Amino acid sequence: MTTVLTPDVLLNAYASGVFPMSESRDDDTLFWLDPRQLGIFDLPRFHISHTLARKIRREPFEIRTNTAFSKVVENCADRPETWINAPLRTLYQSLHVSGFAHALEVWEGPDLVGGVFGIALGGAFFGESMFSHRTDASKIALAYLVDHLWAGGYTLFDTQFITPHLASLGAVEIPRAAYRSRLATALTRTADFNFQDPVPTGYSILQRNSQIS
């Protein structure tokens, strides 16, 4: 499709269970995806390996939310192959300004070394992309994000697709009909990404997560 999307059209698409992508960073056209199988994290069943748990306990990074949204998106798009083109980056920034798009960031001193961003509607969070410039930074970002979403009242964490990386952390595929049923329920919920709560410690993250093996 060549029609320029608006933030409202994009939000309505997510609420219907479809989402846009591009072929590459340099391709300004977008197309809709309506997969038969969609990836999700069942929030209470996020999987943390013993190796990752040890790293989380050491707290090697500082975790922040929404302090460098555009930089997270920029880093996610800065790879040889990406579906995040200029129109999508503009849309994501608009949704961030209006309070619908959020980022969780991993900092090492003054350096942004990992992060994940997505779009929130009701009790649903649609994960878009993540990046990592340090070993396990993206896994740690997801662990903190899952905890943050659960604490904020979210019931659905959509990953769109499944990769080996996501599967190792407990993401699963479900059929389109089951996904849309979960989405419809999640959209009726009230959740808050920006709820005022102290950033959890690595220990508290692990205490609340029973899926460690």
DACOR-V648286 format. One record per residue. N is the residue number from 0. RES is the residue in three letters. D_LAST is the distance of its C-alpha to the last C-alpha in Angstrom with 2 decimals. Layout:
N | RES | D_LAST
N | RES | D_LAST
//
This chain:
0 | MET | 44.72
1 | THR | 46.80
2 | THR | 47.31
3 | VAL | 45.97
4 | LEU | 43.32
5 | THR | 43.50
6 | PRO | 40.65
7 | ASP | 41.70
8 | VAL | 41.68
9 | LEU | 38.20
10 | LEU | 36.90
11 | ASN | 38.67
12 | ALA | 37.08
13 | TYR | 33.53
14 | ALA | 34.54
15 | SER | 35.70
16 | GLY | 32.52
17 | VAL | 33.93
18 | PHE | 33.60
19 | PRO | 35.59
20 | MET | 34.85
21 | SER | 37.10
22 | GLU | 37.39
23 | SER | 37.21
24 | ARG | 37.83
25 | ASP | 41.54
26 | ASP | 42.04
27 | ASP | 43.26
28 | THR | 43.09
29 | LEU | 40.28
30 | PHE | 39.34
31 | TRP | 37.54
32 | LEU | 34.39
33 | ASP | 33.73
34 | PRO | 30.91
35 | ARG | 30.56
36 | GLN | 26.75
37 | LEU | 25.05
38 | GLY | 21.60
39 | ILE | 19.98
40 | PHE | 16.93
41 | ASP | 16.57
42 | LEU | 16.36
43 | PRO | 14.52
44 | ARG | 11.72
45 | PHE | 11.05
46 | HIS | 7.61
47 | ILE | 6.66
48 | SER | 5.05
49 | HIS | 5.73
50 | THR | 9.04
51 | LEU | 9.85
52 | ALA | 9.18
53 | ARG | 11.59
54 | LYS | 13.99
55 | ILE | 14.09
56 | ARG | 14.93
57 | ARG | 17.73
58 | GLU | 19.18
59 | PRO | 20.96
60 | PHE | 22.42
61 | GLU | 24.51
62 | ILE | 23.59
63 | ARG | 26.59
64 | THR | 27.58
65 | ASN | 30.76
66 | THR | 32.47
67 | ALA | 32.65
68 | PHE | 32.22
69 | SER | 34.68
70 | LYS | 33.16
71 | VAL | 29.71
72 | VAL | 31.44
73 | GLU | 33.52
74 | ASN | 30.59
75 | CYS | 28.83
76 | ALA | 32.16
77 | ASP | 32.75
78 | ARG | 31.53
79 | PRO | 33.49
80 | GLU | 32.67
81 | THR | 32.25
82 | TRP | 33.37
83 | ILE | 34.05
84 | ASN | 37.82
85 | ALA | 40.37
86 | PRO | 41.09
87 | LEU | 37.44
88 | ARG | 37.07
89 | THR | 40.17
90 | LEU | 38.88
91 | TYR | 35.54
92 | GLN | 37.51
93 | SER | 39.85
94 | LEU | 37.03
95 | HIS | 35.54
96 | VAL | 38.96
97 | SER | 39.32
98 | GLY | 35.95
99 | PHE | 34.05
100 | ALA | 32.05
101 | HIS | 29.56
102 | ALA | 27.50
103 | LEU | 24.64
104 | GLU | 25.27
105 | VAL | 23.63
106 | TRP | 26.32
107 | GLU | 26.78
108 | GLY | 30.06
109 | PRO | 32.62
110 | ASP | 30.67
111 | LEU | 28.78
112 | VAL | 25.92
113 | GLY | 23.72
114 | GLY | 23.85
115 | VAL | 23.69
116 | PHE | 26.52
117 | GLY | 27.43
118 | ILE | 29.89
119 | ALA | 29.76
120 | LEU | 31.87
121 | GLY | 31.77
122 | GLY | 28.20
123 | ALA | 27.13
124 | PHE | 25.78
125 | PHE | 26.43
126 | GLY | 24.39
127 | GLU | 26.81
128 | SER | 25.50
129 | MET | 23.61
130 | PHE | 24.21
131 | SER | 22.90
132 | HIS | 25.10
133 | ARG | 22.54
134 | THR | 19.31
135 | ASP | 16.44
136 | ALA | 19.10
137 | SER | 18.75
138 | LYS | 14.95
139 | ILE | 15.70
140 | ALA | 18.64
141 | LEU | 16.77
142 | ALA | 14.31
143 | TYR | 17.53
144 | LEU | 19.43
145 | VAL | 17.23
146 | ASP | 17.54
147 | HIS | 21.21
148 | LEU | 21.93
149 | TRP | 20.49
150 | ALA | 22.57
151 | GLY | 25.54
152 | GLY | 25.76
153 | TYR | 24.59
154 | THR | 23.40
155 | LEU | 23.19
156 | PHE | 21.57
157 | ASP | 23.27
158 | THR | 22.13
159 | GLN | 25.17
160 | PHE | 23.75
161 | ILE | 20.50
162 | THR | 19.74
163 | PRO | 17.09
164 | HIS | 15.97
165 | LEU | 15.72
166 | ALA | 14.19
167 | SER | 11.19
168 | LEU | 10.73
169 | GLY | 11.39
170 | ALA | 15.18
171 | VAL | 17.22
172 | GLU | 20.92
173 | ILE | 23.30
174 | PRO | 27.04
175 | ARG | 29.63
176 | ALA | 31.03
177 | ALA | 27.77
178 | TYR | 27.07
179 | ARG | 30.59
180 | SER | 30.31
181 | ARG | 27.25
182 | LEU | 29.11
183 | ALA | 32.26
184 | THR | 30.55
185 | ALA | 28.79
186 | LEU | 32.15
187 | THR | 33.69
188 | ARG | 31.32
189 | THR | 32.20
190 | ALA | 29.54
191 | ASP | 30.07
192 | PHE | 28.33
193 | ASN | 30.61
194 | PHE | 30.17
195 | GLN | 31.00
196 | ASP | 28.04
197 | PRO | 26.98
198 | VAL | 24.33
199 | PRO | 21.10
200 | THR | 19.76
201 | GLY | 16.43
202 | TYR | 15.81
203 | SER | 16.93
204 | ILE | 14.78
205 | LEU | 11.59
206 | GLN | 13.50
207 | ARG | 14.26
208 | ASN | 10.88
209 | SER | 9.00
210 | GLN | 6.53
211 | ILE | 3.79
212 | SER | 0.00
//
